[in-house]
Amino acid sequence: MIKLGIVSSKKYLRSKQSTEFFRYLDSKNISYKKLILEDKNYDNESKDNFNLIISIGGDGTALKAMKLGWSNSAPVLNLGTGRVGYLVKSFENINLQKVIKGDMNNFKTRVPIIQNNQEGEPAFNEIVVIKNSPTRMLDIKIETYDQEVTLRADGVIISTSMGSTAYNYSAGGPIVHASIDSLIITPISPFTKFPRSIVLDKNSEIKITVLKNQDFSVQFDGIELQQCNEIKDLTFTYKLSANQLKVLEENNKPKLDHFLNQILR
């Protein structure tokens, strides 16, 4: 029997749509576990094995569900309860009965970025190397395909196509169709004459070297993974994972009208 992991926050679980959703699951005797992000036991509770991960909430909740799906090798369905985000789907547009029965025909693959071949720490939107000091910029070397350039900036964003509408876009980067597996390099407030962004193909490997004695942090999908301030240069290697995550999509069209209407209103 299928076992669901439901990732959400307390505020989202109080909605009418969530209540009706759980009533439906109970009526079908479908086994599930609520994984509440605010609970102290979330990390332990999420270690169970699930056949399908469902998030109820916004894009932030969706990213946490996708990471859980990645660790479980389970497909993910992201549902929204109110104003639908860019990553989540409306309850009304999903045939839950077909999904619960294992119909994965509309599941698309998503490929995250990994750092230094660490498959356990994926980033589905972006990885950000950013300064901690408010007054000093970072001196960075960027290498790909045996070619190296230098950058002085507040930091650098390594984004997936799916994440191109997130921090990458805010920093002046391009919107890239989510079906195109690519890596996007976008500087954050560059001082040197660096192009706004570089879009690389899915086979690219990017080395980011931050020169010694600089205070900076590395963030995965908005969550700080590590803080650094070393007496030696630090190099991080980024590439798309060889593995994929299945995420339910209504179709393969980018929701550009939805996205642009949100930011232009």
Sequence and secondary structure as in RCSB ss.txt:
>XXXX:A:sequence
MIKLGIVSSKKYLRSKQSTEFFRYLDSKNISYKKLILEDKNYDNESKDNFNLIISIGGDGTALKAMKLGWSNSAP
VLNLGTGRVGYLVKSFENINLQKVIKGDMNNFKTRVPIIQNNQEGEPAFNEIVVIKNSPTRMLDIKIETYDQEVT
LRADGVIISTSMGSTAYNYSAGGPIVHASIDSLIITPISPFTKFPRSIVLDKNSEIKITVLKNQDFSVQFDGIEL
QQCNEIKDLTFTYKLSANQLKVLEENNKPKLDHFLNQILR
>XXXX:A:secstr
  EEEEEE HHHHTSHHHHHHHHHHHHTT EEEEEETTSTTHHHHTTS  SEEEEESSHHHHHHHHHHHHHHT  
EEEEESSS  SS EEGGG  HHHHHTT  TTEEEE  EEETT TTS BSSEEEEEES SS  EEEEEEETTEEEE
EEESEEEEEESGGGGTHHHHTT     TTS EEEEEEES SS   S EEEETT EEEEEE SS  EEEEETTEEE
EEE  SS EEEEEEE SS EEEE S S   HHHHHHHHH 
